[in-house]
Amino acid sequence: MIKSSVEKLSDVIGFEIGTSDDVSQSNLLNGFCRGLNNSILQKSDLDMQLCYIAEKLDKNAENLLINLSEFIKIKNK
């Protein structure tokens, strides 16, 4: 697979946005989620992709996403 320049820089871009403000961070997550939802139309395929992503996360990413998920649950009550 030929990787685009953005794919090659995804870790660096993620780190830079991670040190940015909440607006940039939420824009990154919103864009990522929009791209995933628009490119994978079958729920079973999306579930499989999420499984693949989860398998490759490091502990820092796992913990942050778990905590973010908890805040989302509280916000939506």
C-alpha positions in Angstrom: 0.0 0.0 0.0 1.3 3.4 -0.9 1.1 5.7 2.1 0.3 9.4 1.7 2.4 12.0 3.3 -0.4 12.6 5.9 -0.4 8.8 6.8 3.4 8.9 7.2 3.2 11.9 9.5 0.1 10.7 11.5 2.0 10.1 14.7 3.8 13.5 14.5 0.5 15.3 13.6 -1.3 13.6 16.5 1.4 14.6 18.9 1.4 18.2 17.8 -2.4 18.4 18.0 -2.1 16.7 21.4 -0.1 19.6 22.7 -2.5 22.1 21.2 -5.8 23.4 22.5 -9.2 21.7 23.0 -10.6 23.1 19.8 -7.8 21.7 17.6 -8.0 18.4 19.6 -11.7 18.0 19.2 -11.4 19.0 15.5 -8.9 16.2 15.0 -11.1 13.6 16.7 -14.2 14.9 14.8 -12.5 14.6 11.5 -11.0 11.2 12.2 -14.4 9.9 13.3 -16.2 11.5 10.3 -13.7 9.9 8.0 -14.0 6.5 9.5 -17.9 6.6 9.5 -18.0 7.9 5.9 -15.4 5.3 4.5 -16.8 2.2 6.3 -20.5 1.8 5.6 -21.2 -1.6 7.0 -21.5 -1.8 10.8 -19.7 -5.1 11.0 -16.8 -3.7 9.0 -16.6 -0.6 11.2 -16.6 -2.9 14.3 -13.7 -4.9 12.8 -11.8 -1.7 12.0 -12.3 -0.5 15.6 -11.0 -3.8 16.8 -7.9 -3.5 14.7 -7.3 0.0 16.0 -7.8 -1.0 19.6 -5.2 -3.8 19.2 -2.6 -1.3 18.1 -3.2 1.4 20.8 -0.5 1.9 23.5 -1.5 2.2 27.2 -1.5 6.0 27.1 -4.0 6.1 24.2 -6.1 3.4 25.8 -6.3 5.2 29.1 -7.0 8.6 27.5 -9.8 7.2 25.3 -11.4 5.3 28.2 -11.4 8.6 30.2 -12.8 10.6 27.3 -15.5 8.0 26.9 -16.5 8.4 30.5 -16.7 12.2 30.1 -18.9 11.7 27.0 -21.2 9.4 29.0 -21.5 12.0 31.8 -22.1 14.8 29.3 -24.9 12.9 27.6 -26.8 11.9 30.7 
